Amino acid sequence: MKSSIAHESLTIGNEKLPIESRAADNTTVFGFWMFLMTDFVLFASLFAVYAVLRGNTFGGPAGKDIFNAPYILTETILLLSSSFTCGLALLSAHKNSKRFVVFWLGVTALLGASFVAMELSEFGRLVAGGVGWQTSGFLSSYFTLVGTHGLHVALGVVWMIVLTTSIVMRGLTRGNLRKLMLMSLFWHFLDIVWIFIFTIVYMMGIN
Amino acid sequence: MNWTEFIFGKLSWSVFPQSPIAMGGGIFMVLVGFAIIFLITYYKKWGYLWKHWFTSLDPKKIGVMYIAVSVVMLVRGSADAFLMRAQQATSVGASQGILSASHFQQIFSAHGSIMIFFVAMGLMFGLINLVVPLQIGSRDVAFPFLNSVSFWLFVAGAALINLSLIVGDFSTAGWLSYPPLSELAFSPTSGVDYWIWSLQIGGLGSLLSGINFLVTIVKNRASGMTFMRMPMFSWTVLGAMSLVVFAFPILTATLALLALDRTLGMHFFTAGGGGNMMMYVNLIWAWGHPEVYILILPAFGIFSEVVPVFSGKKLAGYTSMVLSVIAIVFLSFTVWLHHFFTMGAGGDVNAFFGIMTAVIAIPTGVKIFNWLFTMYRGRIRFTSPMLWFMGFVVLFTLGGVAGVLLAEPAADFQLHNSLFLVAHFHTMIVSGVLFGYFAGFTFWFPKIFGFTLDERWGKRAFWAWLVGFILAFGPLYILGFMGATRRLDHYAANLGWQPLFIVAGIGAAIIGLGLICQVIQMYVSIKNRHKNRDTTGDPWGGRSLEWSTSSPPPAYNFAVLPVVHGRDAFWTAKQSGTVAAHRYEDIVMPRNSAIGIFIAGFVFLIGFGIVWHIWWLAILGLIGEFVSMLLRMFDDDTEEIISAEHIRVHEAAHHSRHATI
């Protein structure tokens, strides 16, 4: 269902695409869904590991001792709004407005980068306070799970910058539109993973 | 940190091999490498190889390269096997055999890792690359560039594992590196790191290939080829690739966690610090058991193509074959715990996994019966692919029954980690997977190279493998019952095991003769290639679409994309005498690209950098990676057009050859 939406959005712009090229784009989007699924299995493994190790604090702090609810909520709001602005970028692409695509992608990248910065500073605060990943099995799995997500977001920001550069340079070409579609799928996927992290790691950890 | 440490990490002169046999292995590898480089330079073939092979995005060429690398690795893995057999035949009582305990451990770890990741996986992806696009009537895979990246990642992983022969040592922790033994506290050298990163890099290639072929089969089938008209090999590949997509990310995660333990001092699987080592065993087998089916499913598919062709009948029970593939795909994720019943998960957990393991034998049994029914009342031609099948069907059934025996937790407590287990899984992997791939290689060889392989030497190779296999692994079943555990580097004389170990050693030597026969077969076949040329494109009386095009096929596979009206598409077309229309159009094909090689090369640098803690090298690799991807992203000129005129000339030549016979 989703991929057919994706397919629709690829036929936008003033280019009339031949049927083979549309099929090729459709294949790419399907392939990217497959990739996201493998990434999802990767995160599922890390979640399972976290679930096994979350009680193994080995004399170190537990989740409720180190998690800061308002801080996490701010991070969450940043990431969720970035998903919204990413959607706006795609809508602008629908309207074939290069200026707004670039603008909203810029906003999205900025929000994503702020999220990464907040996460890094939280990690830095924990490590400086002697609560590092070497302390216990729980903290190893916490840093790895949340850090893997953060790494994905950081890579997403880099991708976004490259893509925006490409759009500025070459406009909303078919290739760029396809990449925009894939990038937004990736970005929403990271949002979903974060919802799980927010719930399973932070909410269940604080209570 | 001083400057030497910054530049060289943990590297120093002491990491180069010290013992004579290890040094011999290293020197041998270096010599072979230099010999290959010298020969290519001498015959001035670098340009040719680079232009027509290394940078090629043609799946047929990538497939051939996969198989070439796998064969080299097969030689390496077999050398390890011969050393192990020699050690166990001689290291008894007062004699300590030819290897030190530590070297023996490195050898069995390398043997398993190499044979699974760089031989079986490589041969599998090689055959899939060669056959699947042709078989589903497609001109290419879904993502040709990604295919090249996958292949070169596989090469990078293989290179890293071989480098451990020369620089440093290899893991002594077995092919799956269970913690706590594989943790830094008990394996302080870089051996386990080599294991982690060569598998991680090779595994990443497999994962990307899995996505690629899954999408290829779902999206690129010829018009009219519904799923229930798809040839069985493509079906089994679809099943195997679904398993790759679901299972390999678990391996990626598990290896990464072990690497984090070893490199950053985390506590996922450590004995202390709140780690949980049994979690590793669960995770690795949640990947590892599906992996077994990833390897065997395509072999099943090969036999499902070979048996109908050489029996002159259509495959019996097509629908039940498809259903059994699907059943195996699902069930293979429900049996992983049978690898460690002795962990003590409790009676009900063990009972569940024991029953599921017995259940998964049922769809496999369905397949065995269908192949036999296909042969029944057929006009059987006893070619070498058919011989491989018949050797397979006997041994695989025996090995399967041994597996069902192991699936009973009560029996498993006796047989766990014994040579009985070793004999069981070698029966599945050698006489199942390897025999299957040999059959497929012989079967499709003329399609790719345009001439058939020599049958006389092929049959000799088969008999040597069959007899050698029975002699090499039959005794291990018995030894397992007698209490011999796996991975023994030495045992007491009064146990009376030595005669059986000597028989096993003789068996291994006969398998070695089989390998030599295969080398001779290749030589003789190339020498007589003009005599054995396949001018028709259909040397065996084939049934599926790959036989409808010329041998070797043109880069674009099909001049006119086929339209399918039923199962066994080519067979039906031959029967009804339908010939494809000769209206040719321009074909767009991907242009060659060297970026796949660069990407894999930089990944190799990252891997090597992390193994030896040379951080600047790893960072350099990351930057190179980023730049390579940018280059690809901003490259607009990735396609080329083959003109209709060019196609017409090629096709006319093929049809005139066809007509003269």
Interface residues (C-beta under 8 A of the other chain):
Chain A: A23 N26 T27 T28 F30 G31 M34 F35 M37 T38 D39 V41 L42 S45 L46 A48 V49 V52 L53 N56 T57 F58 G60 W133 Q134 T135 S136 G137 F138 S140 S141 F143 T144 V158 V162 S166 G175 K179
Chain B: A142 F143 L207 G210 I211 N212 L214 V215 V218 K219 N220 V245 F246 F248 P249 I250 T252 A253 T254 L257 L260 D261 L264 G265 M266 H267 F268 T270 G272 G273 G274 G275 N276 M279 L283 F626 L630 M633 F634 D636
